[in-house]
Amino acid sequence: MSLTPFLIAKLSRVDPDLARRALSTARAQDVMDESRPDEFSRGDGARAYGMALYIARMPVHFYVGMFGLILFPLYMLSRVVPVLIEWAMQAYGR
């Protein structure tokens, strides 16, 4: 399975088949205001279809945002760990 349907399935809590179907339906849309199928109007299907539309229309924004979700905690750790090390060294007298 490729990364995009996997991310849609995990983030919208649907099975991979529905995520693939939502992505292929979103990519097949020619007109921006085209109506969505009934299976994607409510519930988890709507969430998956909305995410698929966003990925199909703005893939760079989506993947930069996902990269940022991974990078931000690493950045916070890089700011906190030196402070903790300095505190530990002062507390234990080294």
Distance bins in CASP14 RR format, pairs under 12 A and 6 or more apart:
PFRMAT RR
TARGET T0000
AUTHOR 0000-0000-0000
RMODE 2
METHOD distances of the structure
MODEL  1
1 7 0 0 0 0 0 1 0 0 0 0 0
1 8 0 0 0 0 0 1 0 0 0 0 0
1 9 0 0 0 0 1 0 0 0 0 0 0
1 10 0 0 0 0 0 1 0 0 0 0 0
1 15 0 0 0 0 0 1 0 0 0 0 0
1 16 1 0 1 0 0 0 0 0 0 0 0
1 17 0 0 0 0 0 1 0 0 0 0 0
1 19 0 0 0 0 1 0 0 0 0 0 0
1 20 0 0 0 0 1 0 0 0 0 0 0
1 23 0 0 0 0 0 1 0 0 0 0 0
2 8 0 0 0 0 0 1 0 0 0 0 0
2 9 0 0 0 0 0 1 0 0 0 0 0
2 16 0 0 0 0 0 1 0 0 0 0 0
2 19 0 0 0 0 0 1 0 0 0 0 0
2 20 0 0 0 0 1 0 0 0 0 0 0
2 23 0 0 0 0 1 0 0 0 0 0 0
2 24 0 0 0 0 0 1 0 0 0 0 0
2 55 0 0 0 0 0 1 0 0 0 0 0
3 9 0 0 0 0 0 1 0 0 0 0 0
3 10 0 0 0 0 0 1 0 0 0 0 0
3 11 0 0 0 0 0 1 0 0 0 0 0
3 16 0 0 0 0 0 1 0 0 0 0 0
3 19 0 0 0 0 0 1 0 0 0 0 0
3 23 0 0 0 0 0 1 0 0 0 0 0
3 55 0 0 0 0 0 1 0 0 0 0 0
3 59 0 0 0 0 0 1 0 0 0 0 0
3 62 0 0 0 0 0 1 0 0 0 0 0
3 63 0 0 0 0 1 0 0 0 0 0 0
3 66 0 0 0 0 1 0 0 0 0 0 0
4 10 0 0 0 0 0 1 0 0 0 0 0
4 11 0 0 0 0 0 1 0 0 0 0 0
4 16 0 0 0 0 0 1 0 0 0 0 0
4 19 0 0 0 0 1 0 0 0 0 0 0
4 20 0 0 0 0 1 0 0 0 0 0 0
4 22 0 0 0 0 0 1 0 0 0 0 0
4 23 1 0 0 1 0 0 0 0 0 0 0
4 24 0 0 0 0 0 1 0 0 0 0 0
4 26 0 0 0 0 0 1 0 0 0 0 0
4 27 0 0 0 0 0 1 0 0 0 0 0
4 48 0 0 0 0 0 1 0 0 0 0 0
4 51 0 0 0 0 1 0 0 0 0 0 0
4 52 0 0 0 0 1 0 0 0 0 0 0
4 54 0 0 0 0 0 1 0 0 0 0 0
4 55 1 0 1 0 0 0 0 0 0 0 0
4 56 0 0 0 0 1 0 0 0 0 0 0
4 59 0 0 0 0 1 0 0 0 0 0 0
4 62 0 0 0 0 1 0 0 0 0 0 0
4 63 0 0 0 0 1 0 0 0 0 0 0
4 66 0 0 0 0 0 1 0 0 0 0 0
5 11 0 0 0 0 0 1 0 0 0 0 0
5 12 0 0 0 0 0 1 0 0 0 0 0
5 14 0 0 0 0 1 0 0 0 0 0 0
5 15 0 0 0 0 0 1 0 0 0 0 0
5 16 1 0 1 0 0 0 0 0 0 0 0
5 17 0 0 0 0 1 0 0 0 0 0 0
5 18 0 0 0 0 1 0 0 0 0 0 0
5 19 1 0 1 0 0 0 0 0 0 0 0
5 20 1 0 1 0 0 0 0 0 0 0 0
5 21 0 0 0 0 1 0 0 0 0 0 0
5 22 0 0 0 0 1 0 0 0 0 0 0
5 23 1 0 1 0 0 0 0 0 0 0 0
5 24 0 0 0 0 1 0 0 0 0 0 0
5 26 0 0 0 0 0 1 0 0 0 0 0
5 27 0 0 0 0 0 1 0 0 0 0 0
5 48 0 0 0 0 1 0 0 0 0 0 0
5 51 0 0 0 0 0 1 0 0 0 0 0
5 52 0 0 0 0 1 0 0 0 0 0 0
5 55 0 0 0 0 1 0 0 0 0 0 0
5 56 0 0 0 0 0 1 0 0 0 0 0
6 12 0 0 0 0 0 1 0 0 0 0 0
6 14 0 0 0 0 0 1 0 0 0 0 0
6 15 0 0 0 0 0 1 0 0 0 0 0
6 16 1 0 0 1 0 0 0 0 0 0 0
6 19 1 0 0 1 0 0 0 0 0 0 0
6 20 0 0 0 0 1 0 0 0 0 0 0
6 23 0 0 0 0 0 1 0 0 0 0 0
6 55 0 0 0 0 0 1 0 0 0 0 0
6 66 0 0 0 0 0 1 0 0 0 0 0
7 13 0 0 0 0 0 1 0 0 0 0 0
7 14 0 0 0 0 0 1 0 0 0 0 0
7 16 0 0 0 0 0 1 0 0 0 0 0
7 19 0 0 0 0 1 0 0 0 0 0 0
7 20 0 0 0 0 0 1 0 0 0 0 0
7 22 0 0 0 0 0 1 0 0 0 0 0
7 23 0 0 0 0 1 0 0 0 0 0 0
7 48 0 0 0 0 0 1 0 0 0 0 0
7 51 0 0 0 0 1 0 0 0 0 0 0
7 52 0 0 0 0 0 1 0 0 0 0 0
7 54 0 0 0 0 0 1 0 0 0 0 0
7 55 1 0 0 1 0 0 0 0 0 0 0
7 59 0 0 0 0 0 1 0 0 0 0 0
7 62 0 0 0 0 1 0 0 0 0 0 0
7 63 0 0 0 0 1 0 0 0 0 0 0
7 65 0 0 0 0 0 1 0 0 0 0 0
7 66 1 0 0 1 0 0 0 0 0 0 0
7 67 0 0 0 0 0 1 0 0 0 0 0
7 69 0 0 0 0 0 1 0 0 0 0 0
8 14 1 0 0 1 0 0 0 0 0 0 0
8 15 0 0 0 0 0 1 0 0 0 0 0
8 16 0 0 0 0 1 0 0 0 0 0 0
8 17 0 0 0 0 0 1 0 0 0 0 0
8 18 0 0 0 0 1 0 0 0 0 0 0
8 19 1 0 1 0 0 0 0 0 0 0 0
8 20 0 0 0 0 1 0 0 0 0 0 0
8 21 0 0 0 0 0 1 0 0 0 0 0
8 22 1 0 0 1 0 0 0 0 0 0 0
8 23 1 0 0 1 0 0 0 0 0 0 0
8 24 0 0 0 0 0 1 0 0 0 0 0
8 25 0 0 0 0 0 1 0 0 0 0 0
8 26 0 0 0 0 1 0 0 0 0 0 0
8 27 0 0 0 0 0 1 0 0 0 0 0
8 40 0 0 0 0 0 1 0 0 0 0 0
8 44 0 0 0 0 0 1 0 0 0 0 0
8 45 0 0 0 0 1 0 0 0 0 0 0
8 47 0 0 0 0 1 0 0 0 0 0 0
8 48 1 0 1 0 0 0 0 0 0 0 0
8 49 0 0 0 0 1 0 0 0 0 0 0
8 50 0 0 0 0 1 0 0 0 0 0 0
8 51 1 0 1 0 0 0 0 0 0 0 0
8 52 1 0 1 0 0 0 0 0 0 0 0
8 53 0 0 0 0 0 1 0 0 0 0 0
8 54 0 0 0 0 1 0 0 0 0 0 0
8 55 1 0 0 1 0 0 0 0 0 0 0
8 56 0 0 0 0 0 1 0 0 0 0 0
8 62 0 0 0 0 0 1 0 0 0 0 0
8 66 0 0 0 0 0 1 0 0 0 0 0
9 15 1 0 0 1 0 0 0 0 0 0 0
9 16 1 0 1 0 0 0 0 0 0 0 0
9 17 0 0 0 0 1 0 0 0 0 0 0
9 18 1 0 0 1 0 0 0 0 0 0 0
9 19 1 1 0 0 0 0 0 0 0 0 0
9 20 0 0 0 0 1 0 0 0 0 0 0
9 21 0 0 0 0 0 1 0 0 0 0 0
9 22 0 0 0 0 1 0 0 0 0 0 0
9 23 0 0 0 0 1 0 0 0 0 0 0
9 44 0 0 0 0 0 1 0 0 0 0 0
9 45 0 0 0 0 0 1 0 0 0 0 0
9 47 0 0 0 0 0 1 0 0 0 0 0
9 48 1 0 0 1 0 0 0 0 0 0 0
9 51 0 0 0 0 1 0 0 0 0 0 0
9 52 0 0 0 0 0 1 0 0 0 0 0
10 16 0 0 0 0 1 0 0 0 0 0 0
10 19 0 0 0 0 1 0 0 0 0 0 0
10 47 0 0 0 0 0 1 0 0 0 0 0
10 48 0 0 0 0 0 1 0 0 0 0 0
10 51 0 0 0 0 0 1 0 0 0 0 0
10 66 0 0 0 0 0 1 0 0 0 0 0
11 19 0 0 0 0 1 0 0 0 0 0 0
11 22 0 0 0 0 0 1 0 0 0 0 0
11 44 0 0 0 0 0 1 0 0 0 0 0
11 47 0 0 0 0 1 0 0 0 0 0 0
11 48 0 0 0 0 1 0 0 0 0 0 0
11 50 0 0 0 0 0 1 0 0 0 0 0
11 51 1 0 0 1 0 0 0 0 0 0 0
11 52 0 0 0 0 0 1 0 0 0 0 0
11 54 0 0 0 0 0 1 0 0 0 0 0
11 55 0 0 0 0 0 1 0 0 0 0 0
11 62 0 0 0 0 0 1 0 0 0 0 0
11 65 0 0 0 0 0 1 0 0 0 0 0
11 66 0 0 0 0 1 0 0 0 0 0 0
11 69 0 0 0 0 0 1 0 0 0 0 0
12 18 0 0 0 0 1 0 0 0 0 0 0
12 19 1 0 0 1 0 0 0 0 0 0 0
12 22 0 0 0 0 1 0 0 0 0 0 0
12 23 0 0 0 0 0 1 0 0 0 0 0
12 40 0 0 0 0 0 1 0 0 0 0 0
12 43 0 0 0 0 1 0 0 0 0 0 0
12 44 1 0 1 0 0 0 0 0 0 0 0
12 45 1 0 0 1 0 0 0 0 0 0 0
12 46 0 0 0 0 1 0 0 0 0 0 0
12 47 1 0 1 0 0 0 0 0 0 0 0
12 48 1 0 1 0 0 0 0 0 0 0 0
12 49 0 0 0 0 1 0 0 0 0 0 0
12 50 0 0 0 0 1 0 0 0 0 0 0
12 51 1 0 1 0 0 0 0 0 0 0 0
12 52 0 0 0 0 1 0 0 0 0 0 0
12 53 0 0 0 0 0 1 0 0 0 0 0
12 54 0 0 0 0 0 1 0 0 0 0 0
12 55 0 0 0 0 0 1 0 0 0 0 0
13 19 0 0 0 0 1 0 0 0 0 0 0
13 43 0 0 0 0 0 1 0 0 0 0 0
13 44 1 0 1 0 0 0 0 0 0 0 0
13 45 0 0 0 0 1 0 0 0 0 0 0
13 47 1 0 0 1 0 0 0 0 0 0 0
13 48 0 0 0 0 1 0 0 0 0 0 0
13 51 0 0 0 0 0 1 0 0 0 0 0
14 20 0 0 0 0 1 0 0 0 0 0 0
14 21 0 0 0 0 1 0 0 0 0 0 0
14 22 1 0 0 1 0 0 0 0 0 0 0
14 23 0 0 0 0 0 1 0 0 0 0 0
14 39 0 0 0 0 0 1 0 0 0 0 0
14 40 0 0 0 0 0 1 0 0 0 0 0
14 43 0 0 0 0 1 0 0 0 0 0 0
14 44 1 0 1 0 0 0 0 0 0 0 0
14 45 1 0 0 1 0 0 0 0 0 0 0
14 46 0 0 0 0 0 1 0 0 0 0 0
14 47 1 0 0 1 0 0 0 0 0 0 0
14 48 1 0 1 0 0 0 0 0 0 0 0
14 49 0 0 0 0 1 0 0 0 0 0 0
14 50 0 0 0 0 0 1 0 0 0 0 0
14 51 0 0 0 0 1 0 0 0 0 0 0
14 52 0 0 0 0 0 1 0 0 0 0 0
15 21 0 0 0 0 1 0 0 0 0 0 0
15 22 0 0 0 0 0 1 0 0 0 0 0
15 44 0 0 0 0 1 0 0 0 0 0 0
15 45 0 0 0 0 0 1 0 0 0 0 0
15 48 0 0 0 0 1 0 0 0 0 0 0
16 22 0 0 0 0 0 1 0 0 0 0 0
16 23 0 0 0 0 0 1 0 0 0 0 0
16 48 0 0 0 0 0 1 0 0 0 0 0
17 23 0 0 0 0 0 1 0 0 0 0 0
17 24 0 0 0 0 0 1 0 0 0 0 0
17 39 0 0 0 0 0 1 0 0 0 0 0
17 45 0 0 0 0 0 1 0 0 0 0 0
17 48 0 0 0 0 0 1 0 0 0 0 0
18 24 0 0 0 0 0 1 0 0 0 0 0
18 25 0 0 0 0 0 1 0 0 0 0 0
18 37 0 0 0 0 0 1 0 0 0 0 0
18 39 0 0 0 0 1 0 0 0 0 0 0
18 40 0 0 0 0 1 0 0 0 0 0 0
18 43 0 0 0 0 0 1 0 0 0 0 0
18 44 1 0 0 1 0 0 0 0 0 0 0
18 45 1 0 0 1 0 0 0 0 0 0 0
18 46 0 0 0 0 0 1 0 0 0 0 0
18 47 0 0 0 0 0 1 0 0 0 0 0
18 48 1 0 1 0 0 0 0 0 0 0 0
18 49 0 0 0 0 1 0 0 0 0 0 0
18 51 0 0 0 0 0 1 0 0 0 0 0
18 52 0 0 0 0 0 1 0 0 0 0 0
19 25 0 0 0 0 0 1 0 0 0 0 0
19 26 0 0 0 0 0 1 0 0 0 0 0
19 40 0 0 0 0 0 1 0 0 0 0 0
19 44 0 0 0 0 1 0 0 0 0 0 0
19 45 0 0 0 0 1 0 0 0 0 0 0
19 47 0 0 0 0 0 1 0 0 0 0 0
19 48 1 0 1 0 0 0 0 0 0 0 0
19 49 0 0 0 0 1 0 0 0 0 0 0
19 50 0 0 0 0 0 1 0 0 0 0 0
19 51 0 0 0 0 1 0 0 0 0 0 0
19 52 1 0 0 1 0 0 0 0 0 0 0
19 55 0 0 0 0 0 1 0 0 0 0 0
20 26 0 0 0 0 0 1 0 0 0 0 0
20 27 0 0 0 0 0 1 0 0 0 0 0
20 48 0 0 0 0 1 0 0 0 0 0 0
20 49 0 0 0 0 0 1 0 0 0 0 0
20 52 0 0 0 0 1 0 0 0 0 0 0
21 27 0 0 0 0 0 1 0 0 0 0 0
21 28 0 0 0 0 0 1 0 0 0 0 0
21 36 0 0 0 0 0 1 0 0 0 0 0
21 37 0 0 0 0 1 0 0 0 0 0 0
21 39 0 0 0 0 1 0 0 0 0 0 0
21 40 0 0 0 0 1 0 0 0 0 0 0
21 45 0 0 0 0 1 0 0 0 0 0 0
21 48 0 0 0 0 1 0 0 0 0 0 0
21 49 0 0 0 0 1 0 0 0 0 0 0
21 52 0 0 0 0 1 0 0 0 0 0 0
22 28 0 0 0 0 0 1 0 0 0 0 0
22 29 0 0 0 0 0 1 0 0 0 0 0
22 36 0 0 0 0 1 0 0 0 0 0 0
22 37 0 0 0 0 1 0 0 0 0 0 0
22 39 0 0 0 0 1 0 0 0 0 0 0
22 40 1 0 0 1 0 0 0 0 0 0 0
22 41 0 0 0 0 0 1 0 0 0 0 0
22 43 0 0 0 0 0 1 0 0 0 0 0
22 44 0 0 0 0 1 0 0 0 0 0 0
22 45 1 0 0 1 0 0 0 0 0 0 0
22 46 0 0 0 0 1 0 0 0 0 0 0
22 47 0 0 0 0 1 0 0 0 0 0 0
22 48 1 0 1 0 0 0 0 0 0 0 0
22 49 1 0 1 0 0 0 0 0 0 0 0
22 50 1 0 0 1 0 0 0 0 0 0 0
22 51 1 0 0 1 0 0 0 0 0 0 0
22 52 1 0 1 0 0 0 0 0 0 0 0
22 53 0 0 0 0 1 0 0 0 0 0 0
22 54 0 0 0 0 0 1 0 0 0 0 0
22 55 0 0 0 0 1 0 0 0 0 0 0
22 56 0 0 0 0 1 0 0 0 0 0 0
23 29 0 0 0 0 0 1 0 0 0 0 0
23 40 0 0 0 0 0 1 0 0 0 0 0
23 45 0 0 0 0 0 1 0 0 0 0 0
23 48 0 0 0 0 1 0 0 0 0 0 0
23 49 0 0 0 0 1 0 0 0 0 0 0
23 50 0 0 0 0 0 1 0 0 0 0 0
23 51 0 0 0 0 1 0 0 0 0 0 0
23 52 1 0 1 0 0 0 0 0 0 0 0
23 53 0 0 0 0 1 0 0 0 0 0 0
23 54 0 0 0 0 0 1 0 0 0 0 0
23 55 1 0 0 1 0 0 0 0 0 0 0
23 56 1 0 0 1 0 0 0 0 0 0 0
23 57 0 0 0 0 0 1 0 0 0 0 0
23 59 0 0 0 0 0 1 0 0 0 0 0
23 62 0 0 0 0 0 1 0 0 0 0 0
24 37 0 0 0 0 0 1 0 0 0 0 0
24 40 0 0 0 0 0 1 0 0 0 0 0
24 48 0 0 0 0 0 1 0 0 0 0 0
24 49 0 0 0 0 0 1 0 0 0 0 0
24 52 0 0 0 0 1 0 0 0 0 0 0
24 53 0 0 0 0 0 1 0 0 0 0 0
24 55 0 0 0 0 0 1 0 0 0 0 0
24 56 0 0 0 0 1 0 0 0 0 0 0
25 34 0 0 0 0 1 0 0 0 0 0 0
25 35 0 0 0 0 0 1 0 0 0 0 0
25 36 1 0 0 1 0 0 0 0 0 0 0
25 37 1 0 0 1 0 0 0 0 0 0 0
25 38 0 0 0 0 0 1 0 0 0 0 0
25 39 0 0 0 0 1 0 0 0 0 0 0
25 40 1 0 0 1 0 0 0 0 0 0 0
25 45 0 0 0 0 0 1 0 0 0 0 0
25 48 0 0 0 0 1 0 0 0 0 0 0
25 49 1 0 0 1 0 0 0 0 0 0 0
25 50 0 0 0 0 0 1 0 0 0 0 0
25 52 1 0 0 1 0 0 0 0 0 0 0
25 53 0 0 0 0 1 0 0 0 0 0 0
25 56 0 0 0 0 1 0 0 0 0 0 0
26 32 0 0 0 0 0 1 0 0 0 0 0
26 34 0 0 0 0 0 1 0 0 0 0 0
26 36 0 0 0 0 1 0 0 0 0 0 0
26 37 0 0 0 0 0 1 0 0 0 0 0
26 40 0 0 0 0 1 0 0 0 0 0 0
26 45 0 0 0 0 0 1 0 0 0 0 0
26 46 0 0 0 0 0 1 0 0 0 0 0
26 48 0 0 0 0 1 0 0 0 0 0 0
26 49 1 0 0 1 0 0 0 0 0 0 0
26 50 1 0 0 1 0 0 0 0 0 0 0
26 51 0 0 0 0 1 0 0 0 0 0 0
26 52 1 1 0 0 0 0 0 0 0 0 0
26 53 1 0 1 0 0 0 0 0 0 0 0
26 54 0 0 0 0 1 0 0 0 0 0 0
26 55 1 0 0 1 0 0 0 0 0 0 0
26 56 1 0 1 0 0 0 0 0 0 0 0
26 57 0 0 0 0 1 0 0 0 0 0 0
26 58 0 0 0 0 0 1 0 0 0 0 0
26 59 0 0 0 0 0 1 0 0 0 0 0
27 49 0 0 0 0 0 1 0 0 0 0 0
27 52 1 0 0 1 0 0 0 0 0 0 0
27 53 0 0 0 0 1 0 0 0 0 0 0
27 54 0 0 0 0 0 1 0 0 0 0 0
27 55 0 0 0 0 1 0 0 0 0 0 0
27 56 1 0 1 0 0 0 0 0 0 0 0
27 57 0 0 0 0 1 0 0 0 0 0 0
27 59 0 0 0 0 0 1 0 0 0 0 0
28 34 0 0 0 0 1 0 0 0 0 0 0
28 36 0 0 0 0 0 1 0 0 0 0 0
28 37 0 0 0 0 0 1 0 0 0 0 0
28 49 0 0 0 0 0 1 0 0 0 0 0
28 52 0 0 0 0 0 1 0 0 0 0 0
28 53 0 0 0 0 0 1 0 0 0 0 0
28 56 0 0 0 0 1 0 0 0 0 0 0
29 35 0 0 0 0 1 0 0 0 0 0 0
29 36 0 0 0 0 1 0 0 0 0 0 0
29 37 0 0 0 0 0 1 0 0 0 0 0
29 40 0 0 0 0 0 1 0 0 0 0 0
29 49 0 0 0 0 0 1 0 0 0 0 0
29 50 0 0 0 0 0 1 0 0 0 0 0
29 52 0 0 0 0 1 0 0 0 0 0 0
29 53 1 0 0 1 0 0 0 0 0 0 0
29 56 1 0 0 1 0 0 0 0 0 0 0
29 57 0 0 0 0 1 0 0 0 0 0 0
30 56 0 0 0 0 0 1 0 0 0 0 0
32 53 0 0 0 0 1 0 0 0 0 0 0
32 56 0 0 0 0 0 1 0 0 0 0 0
32 57 0 0 0 0 1 0 0 0 0 0 0
33 53 0 0 0 0 0 1 0 0 0 0 0
34 40 0 0 0 0 0 1 0 0 0 0 0
34 49 0 0 0 0 0 1 0 0 0 0 0
34 53 0 0 0 0 0 1 0 0 0 0 0
35 41 0 0 0 0 1 0 0 0 0 0 0
35 49 0 0 0 0 0 1 0 0 0 0 0
36 42 0 0 0 0 0 1 0 0 0 0 0
36 45 0 0 0 0 1 0 0 0 0 0 0
36 46 1 0 0 1 0 0 0 0 0 0 0
36 48 0 0 0 0 0 1 0 0 0 0 0
36 49 1 0 1 0 0 0 0 0 0 0 0
36 50 0 0 0 0 1 0 0 0 0 0 0
36 52 0 0 0 0 0 1 0 0 0 0 0
36 53 0 0 0 0 1 0 0 0 0 0 0
37 45 0 0 0 0 1 0 0 0 0 0 0
37 46 0 0 0 0 0 1 0 0 0 0 0
37 48 0 0 0 0 0 1 0 0 0 0 0
37 49 0 0 0 0 1 0 0 0 0 0 0
37 52 0 0 0 0 0 1 0 0 0 0 0
38 45 0 0 0 0 0 1 0 0 0 0 0
38 46 0 0 0 0 0 1 0 0 0 0 0
38 49 0 0 0 0 0 1 0 0 0 0 0
39 45 1 0 0 1 0 0 0 0 0 0 0
39 46 0 0 0 0 1 0 0 0 0 0 0
39 48 0 0 0 0 1 0 0 0 0 0 0
39 49 0 0 0 0 1 0 0 0 0 0 0
40 46 1 0 1 0 0 0 0 0 0 0 0
40 47 0 0 0 0 1 0 0 0 0 0 0
40 48 1 0 0 1 0 0 0 0 0 0 0
40 49 1 1 0 0 0 0 0 0 0 0 0
40 50 1 0 0 1 0 0 0 0 0 0 0
40 51 0 0 0 0 0 1 0 0 0 0 0
40 52 0 0 0 0 1 0 0 0 0 0 0
40 53 0 0 0 0 1 0 0 0 0 0 0
41 47 0 0 0 0 0 1 0 0 0 0 0
41 48 0 0 0 0 0 1 0 0 0 0 0
41 49 0 0 0 0 1 0 0 0 0 0 0
41 50 0 0 0 0 0 1 0 0 0 0 0
42 48 0 0 0 0 0 1 0 0 0 0 0
42 49 0 0 0 0 0 1 0 0 0 0 0
43 49 0 0 0 0 1 0 0 0 0 0 0
43 50 0 0 0 0 0 1 0 0 0 0 0
44 50 0 0 0 0 0 1 0 0 0 0 0
44 51 0 0 0 0 0 1 0 0 0 0 0
45 51 0 0 0 0 1 0 0 0 0 0 0
45 52 0 0 0 0 1 0 0 0 0 0 0
45 53 0 0 0 0 0 1 0 0 0 0 0
46 52 0 0 0 0 0 1 0 0 0 0 0
46 53 0 0 0 0 0 1 0 0 0 0 0
47 53 0 0 0 0 0 1 0 0 0 0 0
47 54 0 0 0 0 0 1 0 0 0 0 0
48 54 0 0 0 0 0 1 0 0 0 0 0
48 55 0 0 0 0 0 1 0 0 0 0 0
49 55 0 0 0 0 0 1 0 0 0 0 0
49 56 0 0 0 0 0 1 0 0 0 0 0
50 56 0 0 0 0 1 0 0 0 0 0 0
50 57 0 0 0 0 1 0 0 0 0 0 0
50 58 0 0 0 0 0 1 0 0 0 0 0
50 62 0 0 0 0 0 1 0 0 0 0 0
51 57 0 0 0 0 0 1 0 0 0 0 0
51 58 0 0 0 0 0 1 0 0 0 0 0
51 59 0 0 0 0 0 1 0 0 0 0 0
51 62 0 0 0 0 1 0 0 0 0 0 0
51 66 0 0 0 0 0 1 0 0 0 0 0
52 58 0 0 0 0 0 1 0 0 0 0 0
52 59 0 0 0 0 0 1 0 0 0 0 0
52 62 0 0 0 0 0 1 0 0 0 0 0
53 59 0 0 0 0 0 1 0 0 0 0 0
53 62 0 0 0 0 0 1 0 0 0 0 0
54 60 0 0 0 0 0 1 0 0 0 0 0
54 61 1 0 0 1 0 0 0 0 0 0 0
54 62 1 0 0 1 0 0 0 0 0 0 0
54 63 0 0 0 0 0 1 0 0 0 0 0
54 65 0 0 0 0 0 1 0 0 0 0 0
54 66 0 0 0 0 0 1 0 0 0 0 0
55 61 0 0 0 0 1 0 0 0 0 0 0
55 62 1 0 1 0 0 0 0 0 0 0 0
55 63 0 0 0 0 1 0 0 0 0 0 0
55 65 0 0 0 0 0 1 0 0 0 0 0
55 66 0 0 0 0 0 1 0 0 0 0 0
56 62 0 0 0 0 1 0 0 0 0 0 0
58 64 0 0 0 0 1 0 0 0 0 0 0
58 65 0 0 0 0 0 1 0 0 0 0 0
59 65 0 0 0 0 0 1 0 0 0 0 0
59 66 0 0 0 0 0 1 0 0 0 0 0
60 66 0 0 0 0 0 1 0 0 0 0 0
60 67 0 0 0 0 0 1 0 0 0 0 0
61 67 0 0 0 0 0 1 0 0 0 0 0
61 68 0 0 0 0 0 1 0 0 0 0 0
62 68 0 0 0 0 0 1 0 0 0 0 0
62 69 0 0 0 0 0 1 0 0 0 0 0
63 69 0 0 0 0 0 1 0 0 0 0 0
63 70 0 0 0 0 0 1 0 0 0 0 0
64 70 0 0 0 0 0 1 0 0 0 0 0
64 71 0 0 0 0 1 0 0 0 0 0 0
65 71 0 0 0 0 1 0 0 0 0 0 0
65 72 0 0 0 0 1 0 0 0 0 0 0
66 72 0 0 0 0 0 1 0 0 0 0 0
67 74 0 0 0 0 0 1 0 0 0 0 0
67 75 0 0 0 0 0 1 0 0 0 0 0
68 74 0 0 0 0 1 0 0 0 0 0 0
68 75 0 0 0 0 1 0 0 0 0 0 0
68 76 0 0 0 0 0 1 0 0 0 0 0
69 75 0 0 0 0 0 1 0 0 0 0 0
70 76 0 0 0 0 0 1 0 0 0 0 0
70 77 0 0 0 0 0 1 0 0 0 0 0
71 77 0 0 0 0 0 1 0 0 0 0 0
71 78 0 0 0 0 0 1 0 0 0 0 0
72 78 0 0 0 0 0 1 0 0 0 0 0
72 79 0 0 0 0 0 1 0 0 0 0 0
73 79 0 0 0 0 0 1 0 0 0 0 0
73 80 0 0 0 0 0 1 0 0 0 0 0
74 80 0 0 0 0 0 1 0 0 0 0 0
74 81 0 0 0 0 0 1 0 0 0 0 0
75 81 0 0 0 0 0 1 0 0 0 0 0
76 82 0 0 0 0 0 1 0 0 0 0 0
76 83 0 0 0 0 0 1 0 0 0 0 0
77 83 0 0 0 0 0 1 0 0 0 0 0
77 84 0 0 0 0 1 0 0 0 0 0 0
77 85 0 0 0 0 0 1 0 0 0 0 0
78 84 0 0 0 0 0 1 0 0 0 0 0
78 85 0 0 0 0 0 1 0 0 0 0 0
79 85 0 0 0 0 0 1 0 0 0 0 0
80 86 0 0 0 0 0 1 0 0 0 0 0
80 87 0 0 0 0 0 1 0 0 0 0 0
81 87 0 0 0 0 0 1 0 0 0 0 0
81 88 0 0 0 0 0 1 0 0 0 0 0
82 88 0 0 0 0 0 1 0 0 0 0 0
82 89 0 0 0 0 0 1 0 0 0 0 0
83 89 0 0 0 0 0 1 0 0 0 0 0
83 90 0 0 0 0 0 1 0 0 0 0 0
84 90 0 0 0 0 0 1 0 0 0 0 0
84 91 0 0 0 0 0 1 0 0 0 0 0
85 91 0 0 0 0 0 1 0 0 0 0 0
85 92 0 0 0 0 0 1 0 0 0 0 0
85 94 0 0 0 0 0 1 0 0 0 0 0
86 92 0 0 0 0 0 1 0 0 0 0 0
86 93 0 0 0 0 0 1 0 0 0 0 0
86 94 0 0 0 0 0 1 0 0 0 0 0
87 93 0 0 0 0 0 1 0 0 0 0 0
87 94 0 0 0 0 0 1 0 0 0 0 0
88 94 0 0 0 0 1 0 0 0 0 0 0
END
